[in-house]
Amino acid sequence: MNDLFSNFPTADVSALPTPVVRLSNLGHDRLFMKCDNLSGETYGGNKIRKLDFLLGQALAEERRSVITYGAAGSNHALATAVCCRQRGLKAISILAPQETNGHVRKNLLMQQAVGAELILCPGFSDFPETTRQAVERCKQTDGLEPYIIPAGGTNATGALGFVNAALEMAGQIQPDVIYIPMGTGGTHAGLLVGLKLAGLNTRVEAVRVVEPEFRDRTHIQQLCDELCAKLEKGLQDQCGLLETEERKGREADEFPLLRELCDLGVEKNPRIEDSNIIIRDAFFGEGYGMSTPEAEEAVRLFKEQENVYLETTYTGKATAALLHDLRTGALDGQTVLYWNTLNSRDFSDEVAPIDFHTLPPDFHSYFSGEIV
Ligand SMILES: *Cc1c(COP(=O)(O)O)cnc(C)c1O
């Protein structure tokens, strides 16, 4: 990982850098994909980069348990459980009801396989009370408070993972534009700040997949501001160190990127302007988790033309916007990067031996009846 991050502990749960590959069958010469589907050994997707920093902090604070949140089939809750197992932390997932399907079932079974404690709440409004009870239990068993990770792993600590991701990408490709889904916004905010630090003018087209009441541009702006403040503080400490090293006679070029970032970050405070925040609303459809015909078409095309597996909650909507813009000619002559945020690691073998009856009874109804 980049020197920029030596001030922020990481749990080293990711498999980085992720590759960049060319997508040559969708009718655009310079279309590429950043394969964050492979970001972890057991489980990939965009949450792993955030968990590197979140669990790094949890371990630095010597926490033993981690609480996080999501809907029943949450990718984030599963990613957290998988990474916690890797680092010997106990994962507690506080979940809200969601209509069941094959994906939800498989994610729940995998959480069980990696030893997470699963709690189903009647609704999101029950999260605070359920959290209070879980924190009390952790204090009894661990002798200290658990580390609490917000939904989607999104706060300034988690978003550091995507600052690092932008710097990683800058060494591989320098696109004119990046397409991502926008859920809790950690991916979006982290990339914006990281691209600025990398000195790139790359535009980020963040395609809305959650309701505007849940996340909008003011949230992204606030997250970018928090992230910049955090990085600036970390950089100031490190640039102080760098000066000390230089006084001791070590060459600045032993730390080329840090030198550059000290100049950039400290002297040109990397604030993100409102005009840099692009949120595409037109591909959202009726609501979070609700498919659209455009998303379905995009999923089908990526499968048929590129053998890339996507879904309709996040990645199908992002690629629907991308395909739309390719067709209108808006991207002619541009280098385009689709950032694949969806896990593609196959964990069928780990879930195969798990009997759903071993999950808490509240979850059993998720496994009855036929599903599509
Ligand atoms: C969580 C998730 C996202 C959204 O990322 P945010 O940082 O929350 O905006 C996108 N794609 C997939 C597949 C996800 O699981």
The ligand as a Tripos MOL2 file, in Angstrom:
@<TRIPOS>MOLECULE
LIG
   15    15     1     0     0
SMALL
NO_CHARGES

@<TRIPOS>ATOM
      1 C1        -22.2640   -1.8380   -1.4190 C.3       1 LIG1
      2 C2        -22.1640   -1.9580   -2.8910 C.ar      1 LIG1
      3 C3        -22.0660   -0.8090   -3.7070 C.ar      1 LIG1
      4 C4        -22.2050    0.5810   -3.1630 C.3       1 LIG1
      5 O1        -21.0120    1.1150   -2.6570 O.3       1 LIG1
      6 P1        -21.0670    2.3930   -1.7200 P.3       1 LIG1
      7 O2        -19.6850    2.6830   -1.3480 O.co2     1 LIG1
      8 O3        -21.9420    2.0070   -0.5500 O.co2     1 LIG1
      9 O4        -21.7220    3.4960   -2.4790 O.co2     1 LIG1
     10 C5        -21.8940   -0.9870   -5.0620 C.ar      1 LIG1
     11 N1        -21.8530   -2.2230   -5.6070 N.ar      1 LIG1
     12 C6        -21.9790   -3.3380   -4.8610 C.ar      1 LIG1
     13 C7        -21.9730   -4.6620   -5.5440 C.3       1 LIG1
     14 C8        -22.1320   -3.2470   -3.4780 C.ar      1 LIG1
     15 O5        -22.2660   -4.3670   -2.7260 O.3       1 LIG1
@<TRIPOS>BOND
     1     1     2 1
     2     2     3 ar
     3     2    14 ar
     4     3     4 1
     5     3    10 ar
     6     4     5 1
     7     5     6 1
     8     6     7 2
     9     6     8 1
    10     6     9 1
    11    10    11 ar
    12    11    12 ar
    13    12    13 1
    14    12    14 ar
    15    14    15 1
@<TRIPOS>SUBSTRUCTURE
     1 LIG1         1 GROUP 0 **** ****
